[in-house]
Amino acid sequence: MKPEQKVSGFSKMSKRKKLRWVVENFFRNPEEVTQELMSFWHKDERQQKIIDDFSENTLSNYVLPFGVAPNFTINGNNYCVPMVIEESSVVAAASSGAKFWQQRGGFHAEIIGTKKVGQVHFTYTGNAQKFEAIFPQIKKELFEKTEHITRNMQKRGGGILDVQLINMTHLEADYFQLKAHFDTCDSMGANFINSVLEEFACILTQIVDGHPSLKEEKGEITIIMSILSNYTPECLVRSWVECPVADLGPFENETPEEFAFKFEKAIKIAHLDISRATTHNKGIFNGIDAVAIATGNDFRAIEACGHTYAAKDGQYRSLSHVEVKDGMFKFWIDFPIAVGTVGGLTSLHPLARRSLEMLGSPGAQELMQIMVSVGLSQNFAAVKSLVTTGIQKGHMKMHLVNILNHMEASEKEVKQAISYFKDKVVSFTAVRDYILKTRKSKPNDSKSFVYEKK
Ligand code: MEV
C-alpha cells in the first residue's frame, strides 16, 4: 500500500471529501469516476441523507433491480411480491412457481412459533449450587428491573417470555449463561433484545456481588458478552403446497408420476448429500433473501439462522421436504425466520416502505409466511427445472440479455439475437461469435469497435 493510500479521521470527513480522497488514490480517471458515482446520488438531498445515514463512509448508492413476482396465493390471499436481486432467473422462477401453485390451490402457511433468543455469557468462579439456588430471586429482579425497557413492548403484547440460567461448566471452566426468550411482536427486535440483555448483565452483576449467601464464597462474576442469538428455531413457519400427483402435469416428455418420482428423489438427495443440500438451500434463499432486501430486513440474519437449522441434526440437509403417497404430492418447508415490519429500515428506506405497502402492510407473522412461501416456490421451480428441462435452458435465456448488454448491443441487435437464440444453446462464446459475425457483415455498425476494444 502506498503511503497516500492510508488515512486517519476518514469517517469524520465530509462525503465529498471522502469521495475525492477515494477517487484520487484508487482510480486512474478520478474525474470520470466522481461523475459516475455522483450520478447515482438521489436527486432529493433529504432522501439521500437518510440513505447515507444507514451506514458509514457512504459515497454513493449501489443499484440493484427492484422486481415483482405476481400471482402468489398464500392462505387464500393474493400477493404481488417485491424482490430485489441481481440473479437474472430468480424472479422468473419464483413467479413461475407461484403461477403453477395458484392453479393448484396456492400456498398454505402457518406460524409454528415466534420466540426469539438472547444470551448473557459470563463466568462465575464461586459455588455453582449456591448460585443456582438464588436464581429464582435473580430472575424476578431481571423482569422487574428491566420494565422501563420492556413496558412498551408489553403493551404491544410482547416482552420477555422467560429467562433460564444454564450451567455450561462441563464444557468450559466457570462458564454460565442467561438464556432469555422474547416476543418482539412486529419488530425484528434486535435492538430491544440487546438493550434488555445489557441491562440483565448489570443487574446480574450487582446481585451476585452483593448477595449475602454468596459472600463467603468470594466468587467473582465476569460478564463476557450480551447479545441476541440469530438462531431462532422456535420462530418458525411451515409453508406447503399439495395436489394429486395426476394434477402435476402436463409435462413435455414425461408423465406426472415420472415427474413426482424424480422430484422426490431430488429432495432425498438434498437430504443425504451436503454438496447438493448447499445448492438446494441456496435456491430457497434466492427467494427469501430477495424479499428480505426488498422489505428492509436483515438477510444475513435469515441466512445464518436457516443454515444452522439445516444442520440441526448434525448434518447439513435440505430445508424442504416432500411426500408422494396415496396419489398425493405434498411439498413443504419448516423455516425459522425472524423479520420485522416495523422499526429498522422498514419505514426509513423508501422502497422497503413501498414493498410492505404492496404486500398489504402485513404484520411480522404474515410477512414470515409470505417470505417462506416465496422460498418454497423458488425451490419448487428450481428442482422442477432441474429434473425436467435442466436449469440452463431458462437461465441462459435470461442471461442472454446480460451478455448482450455486456457487448453493448443495440436494441435491434438484442431483438435479432433473442430471435436467433430461440432454438440454440446460449453461451458467452456463442453470443459473442454471433454478434461479431453479424457486425462484420455490417461494417458500419459502431458497436463492433466498442466491443473489440474491450
Ligand atoms: C441458482 O441460483 C439456484 C439453483 O442452483 C438452486 C438449485 O440447484 O436447486 C438453481
Residues whose N, C-alpha, C, O or C-beta is under 5 A from the ligand:
A	BS01	MEV	T279 H280 G283 A382 V383
